[in-house]
Amino acid sequence: MKEVNDIHKLLRRQKAYMKGMLVMQEKLFDIQNQISEELLKEVKREKKKEKVTSDLLSAKDVCSMLEISASTLYRMRKEDNFPFIKIPGKKSIMFNKKDIEEYMAIHKK
């Protein structure tokens, strides 16, 4: 009878241990998912930056490169003398990549 009780105690301990292991595995899985999501976000950000390869950039390209909104870019153009090029005969404006890099190096906060 004592042997049966000992076996039951061991089984209860094993069951508690297994529950603990399951909880730990679930937490590790959650952490792995969070890491994967952050890595994916970082890869997407880097791909956006890599897309900008031309010397002349659109406002959308500049916003992507600097990770700013269109309204922030507009404010920078109006208030901070942000470099841009007005295309003659058109409403659109373009941005020289080198000018932007120089501007950002000078105005880096």
Biopython code that builds the backbone (N, CA, C, O; Angstrom):
import numpy as np
from Bio.PDB.StructureBuilder import StructureBuilder

atoms = [
    (1, "MET", "N", (0.820, -1.190, 0.000)),
    (1, "MET", "CA", (0.000, 0.000, 0.000)),
    (1, "MET", "C", (0.870, 1.262, 0.000)),
    (1, "MET", "O", (0.550, 2.240, -0.676)),
    (2, "LYS", "N", (1.965, 1.236, 0.757)),
    (2, "LYS", "CA", (2.866, 2.372, 0.806)),
    (2, "LYS", "C", (3.467, 2.635, -0.570)),
    (2, "LYS", "O", (3.659, 3.787, -0.960)),
    (3, "GLU", "N", (3.757, 1.584, -1.291)),
    (3, "GLU", "CA", (4.333, 1.723, -2.626)),
    (3, "GLU", "C", (3.349, 2.408, -3.569)),
    (3, "GLU", "O", (3.743, 3.234, -4.393)),
    (4, "VAL", "N", (2.078, 2.064, -3.446)),
    (4, "VAL", "CA", (1.051, 2.683, -4.287)),
    (4, "VAL", "C", (0.952, 4.175, -3.962)),
    (4, "VAL", "O", (0.857, 4.999, -4.872)),
    (5, "ASN", "N", (0.974, 4.529, -2.679)),
    (5, "ASN", "CA", (0.933, 5.939, -2.273)),
    (5, "ASN", "C", (2.156, 6.695, -2.793)),
    (5, "ASN", "O", (2.047, 7.835, -3.245)),
    (6, "ASP", "N", (3.313, 6.050, -2.722)),
    (6, "ASP", "CA", (4.538, 6.675, -3.226)),
    (6, "ASP", "C", (4.442, 6.923, -4.732)),
    (6, "ASP", "O", (4.870, 7.961, -5.236)),
    (7, "ILE", "N", (3.879, 5.960, -5.426)),
    (7, "ILE", "CA", (3.708, 6.108, -6.877)),
    (7, "ILE", "C", (2.749, 7.260, -7.174)),
    (7, "ILE", "O", (2.993, 8.049, -8.087)),
    (8, "HIS", "N", (1.657, 7.362, -6.408)),
    (8, "HIS", "CA", (0.701, 8.455, -6.601)),
    (8, "HIS", "C", (1.356, 9.814, -6.334)),
    (8, "HIS", "O", (1.110, 10.777, -7.061)),
    (9, "LYS", "N", (2.182, 9.889, -5.299)),
    (9, "LYS", "CA", (2.890, 11.137, -4.999)),
    (9, "LYS", "C", (3.818, 11.517, -6.155)),
    (9, "LYS", "O", (3.869, 12.671, -6.579)),
    (10, "LEU", "N", (4.541, 10.526, -6.648)),
    (10, "LEU", "CA", (5.448, 10.780, -7.772)),
    (10, "LEU", "C", (4.684, 11.240, -9.015)),
    (10, "LEU", "O", (5.131, 12.135, -9.733)),
    (11, "LEU", "N", (3.542, 10.626, -9.256)),
    (11, "LEU", "CA", (2.731, 11.008, -10.412)),
    (11, "LEU", "C", (2.205, 12.439, -10.270)),
    (11, "LEU", "O", (2.177, 13.190, -11.244)),
    (12, "ARG", "N", (1.785, 12.818, -9.044)),
    (12, "ARG", "CA", (1.316, 14.188, -8.814)),
    (12, "ARG", "C", (2.454, 15.194, -9.016)),
    (12, "ARG", "O", (2.255, 16.259, -9.601)),
    (13, "ARG", "N", (3.635, 14.847, -8.532)),
    (13, "ARG", "CA", (4.795, 15.727, -8.722)),
    (13, "ARG", "C", (5.129, 15.862, -10.209)),
    (13, "ARG", "O", (5.420, 16.949, -10.708)),
    (14, "GLN", "N", (5.077, 14.726, -10.892)),
    (14, "GLN", "CA", (5.373, 14.741, -12.319)),
    (14, "GLN", "C", (4.347, 15.598, -13.074)),
    (14, "GLN", "O", (4.700, 16.350, -13.982)),
    (15, "LYS", "N", (3.086, 15.471, -12.687)),
    (15, "LYS", "CA", (2.029, 16.247, -13.326)),
    (15, "LYS", "C", (2.251, 17.745, -13.090)),
    (15, "LYS", "O", (2.111, 18.541, -14.019)),
    (16, "ALA", "N", (2.592, 18.135, -11.865)),
    (16, "ALA", "CA", (2.859, 19.536, -11.541)),
    (16, "ALA", "C", (4.073, 20.039, -12.327)),
    (16, "ALA", "O", (4.076, 21.160, -12.836)),
    (17, "TYR", "N", (5.089, 19.206, -12.415)),
    (17, "TYR", "CA", (6.296, 19.554, -13.162)),
    (17, "TYR", "C", (5.961, 19.774, -14.638)),
    (17, "TYR", "O", (6.427, 20.735, -15.252)),
    (18, "MET", "N", (5.159, 18.884, -15.194)),
    (18, "MET", "CA", (4.785, 18.975, -16.606)),
    (18, "MET", "C", (3.951, 20.237, -16.867)),
    (18, "MET", "O", (4.111, 20.881, -17.903)),
    (19, "LYS", "N", (3.064, 20.587, -15.930)),
    (19, "LYS", "CA", (2.286, 21.818, -16.081)),
    (19, "LYS", "C", (3.213, 23.030, -16.095)),
    (19, "LYS", "O", (3.047, 23.946, -16.901)),
    (20, "GLY", "N", (4.189, 23.021, -15.193)),
    (20, "GLY", "CA", (5.168, 24.113, -15.145)),
    (20, "GLY", "C", (5.953, 24.214, -16.441)),
    (20, "GLY", "O", (6.189, 25.312, -16.945)),
    (21, "MET", "N", (6.355, 23.081, -16.977)),
    (21, "MET", "CA", (7.093, 23.057, -18.242)),
    (21, "MET", "C", (6.229, 23.602, -19.380)),
    (21, "MET", "O", (6.720, 24.330, -20.242)),
    (22, "LEU", "N", (4.953, 23.249, -19.378)),
    (22, "LEU", "CA", (4.041, 23.719, -20.416)),
    (22, "LEU", "C", (3.894, 25.240, -20.364)),
    (22, "LEU", "O", (3.893, 25.907, -21.399)),
    (23, "VAL", "N", (3.770, 25.779, -19.157)),
    (23, "VAL", "CA", (3.662, 27.233, -18.987)),
    (23, "VAL", "C", (4.930, 27.912, -19.496)),
    (23, "VAL", "O", (4.860, 28.934, -20.179)),
    (24, "MET", "N", (6.083, 27.346, -19.165)),
    (24, "MET", "CA", (7.350, 27.916, -19.622)),
    (24, "MET", "C", (7.456, 27.865, -21.146)),
    (24, "MET", "O", (7.921, 28.821, -21.766)),
    (25, "GLN", "N", (7.032, 26.764, -21.748)),
    (25, "GLN", "CA", (7.076, 26.643, -23.203)),
    (25, "GLN", "C", (6.168, 27.679, -23.863)),
    (25, "GLN", "O", (6.530, 28.265, -24.883)),
    (26, "GLU", "N", (4.996, 27.902, -23.284)),
    (26, "GLU", "CA", (4.079, 28.903, -23.833)),
    (26, "GLU", "C", (4.684, 30.301, -23.754)),
    (26, "GLU", "O", (4.569, 31.086, -24.695)),
    (27, "LYS", "N", (5.331, 30.612, -22.627)),
    (27, "LYS", "CA", (5.968, 31.921, -22.480)),
    (27, "LYS", "C", (7.113, 32.082, -23.473)),
    (27, "LYS", "O", (7.268, 33.147, -24.070)),
    (28, "LEU", "N", (7.911, 31.040, -23.653)),
    (28, "LEU", "CA", (8.999, 31.091, -24.628)),
    (28, "LEU", "C", (8.464, 31.279, -26.045)),
    (28, "LEU", "O", (9.042, 32.023, -26.837)),
    (29, "PHE", "N", (7.370, 30.609, -26.358)),
    (29, "PHE", "CA", (6.752, 30.742, -27.670)),
    (29, "PHE", "C", (6.287, 32.179, -27.892)),
    (29, "PHE", "O", (6.477, 32.735, -28.974)),
    (30, "ASP", "N", (5.675, 32.784, -26.866)),
    (30, "ASP", "CA", (5.232, 34.177, -26.963)),
    (30, "ASP", "C", (6.419, 35.118, -27.194)),
    (30, "ASP", "O", (6.343, 36.036, -28.010)),
    (31, "ILE", "N", (7.503, 34.882, -26.475)),
    (31, "ILE", "CA", (8.703, 35.714, -26.629)),
    (31, "ILE", "C", (9.274, 35.564, -28.038)),
    (31, "ILE", "O", (9.664, 36.553, -28.659)),
    (32, "GLN", "N", (9.323, 34.336, -28.540)),
    (32, "GLN", "CA", (9.820, 34.107, -29.900)),
    (32, "GLN", "C", (8.952, 34.829, -30.924)),
    (32, "GLN", "O", (9.471, 35.398, -31.885)),
    (33, "ASN", "N", (7.642, 34.811, -30.728)),
    (33, "ASN", "CA", (6.740, 35.519, -31.643)),
    (33, "ASN", "C", (6.982, 37.024, -31.612)),
    (33, "ASN", "O", (6.993, 37.677, -32.655)),
    (34, "GLN", "N", (7.176, 37.572, -30.421)),
    (34, "GLN", "CA", (7.428, 39.007, -30.299)),
    (34, "GLN", "C", (8.732, 39.390, -30.999)),
    (34, "GLN", "O", (8.798, 40.402, -31.696)),
    (35, "ILE", "N", (9.760, 38.574, -30.808)),
    (35, "ILE", "CA", (11.047, 38.829, -31.465)),
    (35, "ILE", "C", (10.888, 38.763, -32.981)),
    (35, "ILE", "O", (11.411, 39.612, -33.702)),
    (36, "SER", "N", (10.173, 37.760, -33.457)),
    (36, "SER", "CA", (9.953, 37.612, -34.902)),
    (36, "SER", "C", (9.211, 38.817, -35.475)),
    (36, "SER", "O", (9.559, 39.309, -36.549)),
    (37, "GLU", "N", (8.198, 39.289, -34.766)),
    (37, "GLU", "CA", (7.439, 40.455, -35.229)),
    (37, "GLU", "C", (8.320, 41.695, -35.301)),
    (37, "GLU", "O", (8.246, 42.454, -36.268)),
    (38, "GLU", "N", (9.155, 41.906, -34.283)),
    (38, "GLU", "CA", (10.044, 43.069, -34.276)),
    (38, "GLU", "C", (11.074, 42.982, -35.398)),
    (38, "GLU", "O", (11.377, 43.983, -36.048)),
    (39, "LEU", "N", (11.611, 41.782, -35.625)),
    (39, "LEU", "CA", (12.570, 41.606, -36.719)),
    (39, "LEU", "C", (11.918, 41.886, -38.066)),
    (39, "LEU", "O", (12.520, 42.523, -38.931)),
    (40, "LEU", "N", (10.705, 41.417, -38.243)),
    (40, "LEU", "CA", (9.983, 41.648, -39.492)),
    (40, "LEU", "C", (9.744, 43.142, -39.712)),
    (40, "LEU", "O", (9.900, 43.640, -40.826)),
    (41, "LYS", "N", (9.366, 43.854, -38.651)),
    (41, "LYS", "CA", (9.164, 45.300, -38.758)),
    (41, "LYS", "C", (10.464, 46.000, -39.159)),
    (41, "LYS", "O", (10.461, 46.898, -40.002)),
    (42, "GLU", "N", (11.567, 45.583, -38.549)),
    (42, "GLU", "CA", (12.867, 46.190, -38.848)),
    (42, "GLU", "C", (13.278, 45.921, -40.294)),
    (42, "GLU", "O", (13.800, 46.808, -40.970)),
    (43, "VAL", "N", (13.045, 44.706, -40.763)),
    (43, "VAL", "CA", (13.365, 44.365, -42.156)),
    (43, "VAL", "C", (12.541, 45.227, -43.108)),
    (43, "VAL", "O", (13.063, 45.714, -44.111)),
    (44, "LYS", "N", (11.264, 45.416, -42.803)),
    (44, "LYS", "CA", (10.406, 46.251, -43.652)),
    (44, "LYS", "C", (10.896, 47.697, -43.674)),
    (44, "LYS", "O", (10.899, 48.335, -44.728)),
    (45, "ARG", "N", (11.313, 48.222, -42.510)),
    (45, "ARG", "CA", (11.835, 49.591, -42.454)),
    (45, "ARG", "C", (13.096, 49.722, -43.308)),
    (45, "ARG", "O", (13.259, 50.695, -44.045)),
    (46, "GLU", "N", (13.982, 48.736, -43.200)),
    (46, "GLU", "CA", (15.220, 48.771, -43.980)),
    (46, "GLU", "C", (14.939, 48.670, -45.474)),
    (46, "GLU", "O", (15.605, 49.328, -46.273)),
    (47, "LYS", "N", (13.966, 47.855, -45.858)),
    (47, "LYS", "CA", (13.621, 47.739, -47.277)),
    (47, "LYS", "C", (13.093, 49.058, -47.814)),
    (47, "LYS", "O", (13.395, 49.437, -48.945)),
    (48, "LYS", "N", (12.302, 49.763, -47.004)),
    (48, "LYS", "CA", (11.798, 51.069, -47.424)),
    (48, "LYS", "C", (12.962, 52.021, -47.681)),
    (48, "LYS", "O", (12.964, 52.767, -48.660)),
    (49, "LYS", "N", (13.949, 51.987, -46.792)),
    (49, "LYS", "CA", (15.107, 52.868, -46.942)),
    (49, "LYS", "C", (15.914, 52.492, -48.182)),
    (49, "LYS", "O", (16.417, 53.375, -48.877)),
    (50, "GLU", "N", (16.046, 51.198, -48.470)),
    (50, "GLU", "CA", (16.825, 50.733, -49.614)),
    (50, "GLU", "C", (16.173, 51.096, -50.941)),
    (50, "GLU", "O", (16.867, 51.231, -51.949)),
    (51, "LYS", "N", (14.854, 51.258, -50.961)),
    (51, "LYS", "CA", (14.149, 51.589, -52.196)),
    (51, "LYS", "C", (14.597, 52.937, -52.748)),
    (51, "LYS", "O", (14.511, 53.187, -53.950)),
    (52, "VAL", "N", (15.071, 53.791, -51.866)),
    (52, "VAL", "CA", (15.463, 55.131, -52.269)),
    (52, "VAL", "C", (16.893, 55.076, -52.806)),
    (52, "VAL", "O", (17.852, 55.122, -52.035)),
    (53, "THR", "N", (17.032, 54.976, -54.130)),
    (53, "THR", "CA", (18.364, 54.857, -54.724)),
    (53, "THR", "C", (18.671, 55.983, -55.712)),
    (53, "THR", "O", (19.840, 56.244, -55.993)),
    (54, "SER", "N", (17.669, 56.640, -56.234)),
    (54, "SER", "CA", (17.862, 57.704, -57.213)),
    (54, "SER", "C", (18.387, 58.966, -56.532)),
    (54, "SER", "O", (18.237, 59.143, -55.323)),
    (55, "ASP", "N", (19.014, 59.855, -57.342)),
    (55, "ASP", "CA", (19.483, 61.132, -56.801)),
    (55, "ASP", "C", (18.332, 62.104, -56.571)),
    (55, "ASP", "O", (18.358, 62.886, -55.621)),
    (56, "LEU", "N", (17.321, 62.057, -57.439)),
    (56, "LEU", "CA", (16.142, 62.904, -57.266)),
    (56, "LEU", "C", (15.023, 62.091, -56.635)),
    (56, "LEU", "O", (14.682, 61.007, -57.109)),
    (57, "LEU", "N", (14.465, 62.619, -55.579)),
    (57, "LEU", "CA", (13.461, 61.892, -54.811)),
    (57, "LEU", "C", (12.139, 62.647, -54.795)),
    (57, "LEU", "O", (12.102, 63.877, -54.842)),
    (58, "SER", "N", (11.073, 61.893, -54.729)),
    (58, "SER", "CA", (9.749, 62.494, -54.552)),
    (58, "SER", "C", (9.531, 62.762, -53.064)),
    (58, "SER", "O", (10.305, 62.308, -52.221)),
    (59, "ALA", "N", (8.479, 63.498, -52.756)),
    (59, "ALA", "CA", (8.152, 63.765, -51.349)),
    (59, "ALA", "C", (7.890, 62.453, -50.613)),
    (59, "ALA", "O", (8.286, 62.288, -49.460)),
    (60, "LYS", "N", (7.220, 61.525, -51.289)),
    (60, "LYS", "CA", (6.929, 60.226, -50.676)),
    (60, "LYS", "C", (8.223, 59.476, -50.350)),
    (60, "LYS", "O", (8.340, 58.868, -49.286)),
    (61, "ASP", "N", (9.199, 59.521, -51.272)),
    (61, "ASP", "CA", (10.487, 58.863, -51.038)),
    (61, "ASP", "C", (11.215, 59.481, -49.845)),
    (61, "ASP", "O", (11.799, 58.775, -49.023)),
    (62, "VAL", "N", (11.168, 60.815, -49.765)),
    (62, "VAL", "CA", (11.840, 61.512, -48.660)),
    (62, "VAL", "C", (11.184, 61.147, -47.330)),
    (62, "VAL", "O", (11.869, 60.886, -46.341)),
    (63, "CYS", "N", (9.861, 61.131, -47.317)),
    (63, "CYS", "CA", (9.143, 60.756, -46.089)),
    (63, "CYS", "C", (9.527, 59.346, -45.659)),
    (63, "CYS", "O", (9.733, 59.094, -44.472)),
    (64, "SER", "N", (9.625, 58.439, -46.601)),
    (64, "SER", "CA", (10.004, 57.059, -46.301)),
    (64, "SER", "C", (11.442, 56.996, -45.796)),
    (64, "SER", "O", (11.737, 56.306, -44.819)),
    (65, "MET", "N", (12.330, 57.718, -46.466)),
    (65, "MET", "CA", (13.746, 57.704, -46.103)),
    (65, "MET", "C", (13.978, 58.253, -44.693)),
    (65, "MET", "O", (14.765, 57.701, -43.925)),
    (66, "LEU", "N", (13.285, 59.339, -44.365)),
    (66, "LEU", "CA", (13.480, 59.994, -43.064)),
    (66, "LEU", "C", (12.503, 59.515, -41.997)),
    (66, "LEU", "O", (12.600, 59.895, -40.830)),
    (67, "GLU", "N", (11.554, 58.668, -42.418)),
    (67, "GLU", "CA", (10.521, 58.159, -41.512)),
    (67, "GLU", "C", (9.752, 59.307, -40.858)),
    (67, "GLU", "O", (9.620, 59.379, -39.636)),
    (68, "ILE", "N", (9.250, 60.202, -41.713)),
    (68, "ILE", "CA", (8.452, 61.333, -41.255)),
    (68, "ILE", "C", (7.157, 61.380, -42.063)),
    (68, "ILE", "O", (7.039, 60.723, -43.098)),
    (69, "SER", "N", (6.202, 62.150, -41.591)),
    (69, "SER", "CA", (4.930, 62.292, -42.307)),
    (69, "SER", "C", (5.058, 63.373, -43.382)),
    (69, "SER", "O", (6.003, 64.161, -43.382)),
    (70, "ALA", "N", (4.095, 63.390, -44.289)),
    (70, "ALA", "CA", (4.079, 64.401, -45.347)),
    (70, "ALA", "C", (3.931, 65.801, -44.753)),
    (70, "ALA", "O", (4.539, 66.753, -45.242)),
    (71, "SER", "N", (3.124, 65.923, -43.701)),
    (71, "SER", "CA", (2.941, 67.242, -43.083)),
    (71, "SER", "C", (4.234, 67.722, -42.412)),
    (71, "SER", "O", (4.522, 68.919, -42.418)),
    (72, "THR", "N", (5.003, 66.813, -41.843)),
    (72, "THR", "CA", (6.288, 67.188, -41.247)),
    (72, "THR", "C", (7.251, 67.660, -42.331)),
    (72, "THR", "O", (7.965, 68.645, -42.146)),
    (73, "LEU", "N", (7.269, 66.963, -43.456)),
    (73, "LEU", "CA", (8.127, 67.373, -44.571)),
    (73, "LEU", "C", (7.723, 68.767, -45.065)),
    (73, "LEU", "O", (8.584, 69.608, -45.323)),
    (74, "TYR", "N", (6.432, 69.005, -45.195)),
    (74, "TYR", "CA", (5.936, 70.315, -45.631)),
    (74, "TYR", "C", (6.387, 71.407, -44.652)),
    (74, "TYR", "O", (6.869, 72.461, -45.065)),
    (75, "ARG", "N", (6.225, 71.143, -43.358)),
    (75, "ARG", "CA", (6.645, 72.116, -42.340)),
    (75, "ARG", "C", (8.145, 72.376, -42.431)),
    (75, "ARG", "O", (8.583, 73.523, -42.339)),
    (76, "MET", "N", (8.937, 71.313, -42.614)),
    (76, "MET", "CA", (10.389, 71.477, -42.720)),
    (76, "MET", "C", (10.747, 72.331, -43.941)),
    (76, "MET", "O", (11.660, 73.154, -43.878)),
    (77, "ARG", "N", (10.038, 72.137, -45.034)),
    (77, "ARG", "CA", (10.285, 72.936, -46.243)),
    (77, "ARG", "C", (9.986, 74.405, -45.990)),
    (77, "ARG", "O", (10.752, 75.281, -46.391)),
    (78, "LYS", "N", (8.868, 74.668, -45.323)),
    (78, "LYS", "CA", (8.417, 76.046, -45.114)),
    (78, "LYS", "C", (9.193, 76.768, -44.011)),
    (78, "LYS", "O", (9.508, 77.951, -44.146)),
    (79, "GLU", "N", (9.501, 76.067, -42.928)),
    (79, "GLU", "CA", (10.073, 76.722, -41.747)),
    (79, "GLU", "C", (11.580, 76.540, -41.598)),
    (79, "GLU", "O", (12.254, 77.416, -41.056)),
    (80, "ASP", "N", (12.110, 75.434, -42.064)),
    (80, "ASP", "CA", (13.508, 75.109, -41.774)),
    (80, "ASP", "C", (14.428, 75.175, -42.992)),
    (80, "ASP", "O", (15.555, 74.683, -42.942)),
    (81, "ASN", "N", (13.959, 75.774, -44.077)),
    (81, "ASN", "CA", (14.775, 75.853, -45.297)),
    (81, "ASN", "C", (15.250, 74.488, -45.781)),
    (81, "ASN", "O", (16.388, 74.335, -46.225)),
    (82, "PHE", "N", (14.377, 73.516, -45.690)),
    (82, "PHE", "CA", (14.690, 72.165, -46.165)),
    (82, "PHE", "C", (14.884, 72.218, -47.680)),
    (82, "PHE", "O", (14.038, 72.773, -48.382)),
    (83, "PRO", "N", (15.979, 71.652, -48.204)),
    (83, "PRO", "CA", (16.294, 71.785, -49.632)),
    (83, "PRO", "C", (15.330, 71.018, -50.542)),
    (83, "PRO", "O", (15.036, 69.845, -50.313)),
    (84, "PHE", "N", (14.849, 71.707, -51.573)),
    (84, "PHE", "CA", (13.999, 71.065, -52.575)),
    (84, "PHE", "C", (14.210, 71.746, -53.918)),
    (84, "PHE", "O", (14.784, 72.832, -53.994)),
    (85, "ILE", "N", (13.742, 71.099, -54.966)),
    (85, "ILE", "CA", (13.903, 71.610, -56.323)),
    (85, "ILE", "C", (12.521, 71.770, -56.940)),
    (85, "ILE", "O", (11.743, 70.818, -56.981)),
    (86, "LYS", "N", (12.218, 72.955, -57.412)),
    (86, "LYS", "CA", (10.956, 73.202, -58.114)),
    (86, "LYS", "C", (11.186, 72.871, -59.583)),
    (86, "LYS", "O", (12.094, 73.406, -60.217)),
    (87, "ILE", "N", (10.357, 71.987, -60.110)),
    (87, "ILE", "CA", (10.462, 71.592, -61.509)),
    (87, "ILE", "C", (9.770, 72.667, -62.358)),
    (87, "ILE", "O", (8.574, 72.907, -62.192)),
    (88, "PRO", "N", (10.512, 73.316, -63.265)),
    (88, "PRO", "CA", (9.920, 74.379, -64.090)),
    (88, "PRO", "C", (8.734, 73.869, -64.917)),
    (88, "PRO", "O", (8.803, 72.809, -65.539)),
    (89, "GLY", "N", (7.657, 74.642, -64.909)),
    (89, "GLY", "CA", (6.474, 74.296, -65.686)),
    (89, "GLY", "C", (5.593, 73.237, -65.049)),
    (89, "GLY", "O", (4.596, 72.823, -65.641)),
    (90, "LYS", "N", (5.944, 72.794, -63.858)),
    (90, "LYS", "CA", (5.142, 71.775, -63.175)),
    (90, "LYS", "C", (4.866, 72.223, -61.746)),
    (90, "LYS", "O", (5.573, 73.066, -61.194)),
    (91, "LYS", "N", (3.833, 71.647, -61.165)),
    (91, "LYS", "CA", (3.512, 71.942, -59.769)),
    (91, "LYS", "C", (4.372, 71.124, -58.816)),
    (91, "LYS", "O", (4.539, 71.488, -57.652)),
    (92, "SER", "N", (4.908, 70.033, -59.306)),
    (92, "SER", "CA", (5.624, 69.114, -58.422)),
    (92, "SER", "C", (7.002, 69.642, -58.036)),
    (92, "SER", "O", (7.604, 70.462, -58.729)),
    (93, "ILE", "N", (7.462, 69.145, -56.921)),
    (93, "ILE", "CA", (8.813, 69.449, -56.458)),
    (93, "ILE", "C", (9.540, 68.136, -56.251)),
    (93, "ILE", "O", (8.922, 67.092, -56.037)),
    (94, "MET", "N", (10.858, 68.202, -56.317)),
    (94, "MET", "CA", (11.690, 67.020, -56.098)),
    (94, "MET", "C", (12.746, 67.389, -55.063)),
    (94, "MET", "O", (12.923, 68.558, -54.722)),
    (95, "PHE", "N", (13.430, 66.384, -54.581)),
    (95, "PHE", "CA", (14.444, 66.584, -53.558)),
    (95, "PHE", "C", (15.726, 65.889, -54.005)),
    (95, "PHE", "O", (15.697, 64.747, -54.462)),
    (96, "ASN", "N", (16.845, 66.588, -53.869)),
    (96, "ASN", "CA", (18.138, 65.998, -54.197)),
    (96, "ASN", "C", (18.623, 65.207, -52.988)),
    (96, "ASN", "O", (18.718, 65.740, -51.883)),
    (97, "LYS", "N", (18.925, 63.950, -53.206)),
    (97, "LYS", "CA", (19.307, 63.064, -52.104)),
    (97, "LYS", "C", (20.533, 63.585, -51.360)),
    (97, "LYS", "O", (20.562, 63.557, -50.130)),
    (98, "LYS", "N", (21.542, 64.058, -52.083)),
    (98, "LYS", "CA", (22.764, 64.558, -51.437)),
    (98, "LYS", "C", (22.470, 65.794, -50.589)),
    (98, "LYS", "O", (23.002, 65.943, -49.489)),
    (99, "ASP", "N", (21.614, 66.682, -51.112)),
    (99, "ASP", "CA", (21.239, 67.880, -50.346)),
    (99, "ASP", "C", (20.549, 67.502, -49.036)),
    (99, "ASP", "O", (20.799, 68.106, -47.993)),
    (100, "ILE", "N", (19.689, 66.506, -49.106)),
    (100, "ILE", "CA", (18.969, 66.059, -47.910)),
    (100, "ILE", "C", (19.937, 65.457, -46.901)),
    (100, "ILE", "O", (19.850, 65.739, -45.706)),
    (101, "GLU", "N", (20.861, 64.625, -47.382)),
    (101, "GLU", "CA", (21.840, 64.008, -46.478)),
    (101, "GLU", "C", (22.695, 65.071, -45.794)),
    (101, "GLU", "O", (22.975, 64.969, -44.600)),
    (102, "GLU", "N", (23.114, 66.101, -46.554)),
    (102, "GLU", "CA", (23.896, 67.192, -45.965)),
    (102, "GLU", "C", (23.067, 67.960, -44.935)),
    (102, "GLU", "O", (23.548, 68.273, -43.845)),
    (103, "TYR", "N", (21.825, 68.257, -45.290)),
    (103, "TYR", "CA", (20.928, 68.969, -44.378)),
    (103, "TYR", "C", (20.758, 68.183, -43.077)),
    (103, "TYR", "O", (20.837, 68.752, -41.988)),
    (104, "MET", "N", (20.525, 66.882, -43.195)),
    (104, "MET", "CA", (20.304, 66.056, -42.007)),
    (104, "MET", "C", (21.570, 65.964, -41.163)),
    (104, "MET", "O", (21.485, 65.916, -39.936)),
    (105, "ALA", "N", (22.733, 65.939, -41.790)),
    (105, "ALA", "CA", (23.986, 65.892, -41.034)),
    (105, "ALA", "C", (24.170, 67.173, -40.220)),
    (105, "ALA", "O", (24.647, 67.133, -39.086)),
    (106, "ILE", "N", (23.792, 68.300, -40.803)),
    (106, "ILE", "CA", (23.925, 69.587, -40.113)),
    (106, "ILE", "C", (22.871, 69.747, -39.020)),
    (106, "ILE", "O", (23.174, 70.244, -37.936)),
    (107, "HIS", "N", (21.643, 69.330, -39.297)),
    (107, "HIS", "CA", (20.514, 69.556, -38.386)),
    (107, "HIS", "C", (20.177, 68.350, -37.521)),
    (107, "HIS", "O", (19.104, 68.302, -36.918)),
    (108, "LYS", "N", (21.060, 67.398, -37.454)),
    (108, "LYS", "CA", (20.793, 66.189, -36.660)),
    (108, "LYS", "C", (20.608, 66.576, -35.204)),
    (108, "LYS", "O", (21.401, 67.322, -34.630)),
    (109, "LYS", "N", (19.529, 66.044, -34.619)),
    (109, "LYS", "CA", (19.213, 66.392, -33.217)),
    (109, "LYS", "C", (19.495, 65.238, -32.305)),
    (109, "LYS", "O", (19.291, 65.343, -31.096)),
]
sb = StructureBuilder()
sb.init_structure("model")
sb.init_model(0)
sb.init_chain("A")
sb.init_seg("    ")
for serial, (resi, resn, name, xyz) in enumerate(atoms, 1):
    if name == "N":
        sb.init_residue(resn, " ", resi, " ")
    sb.init_atom(name, np.array(xyz, "f"), 0.0, 1.0, " ", f" {name:<3s}", serial, name[0])
structure = sb.get_structure()
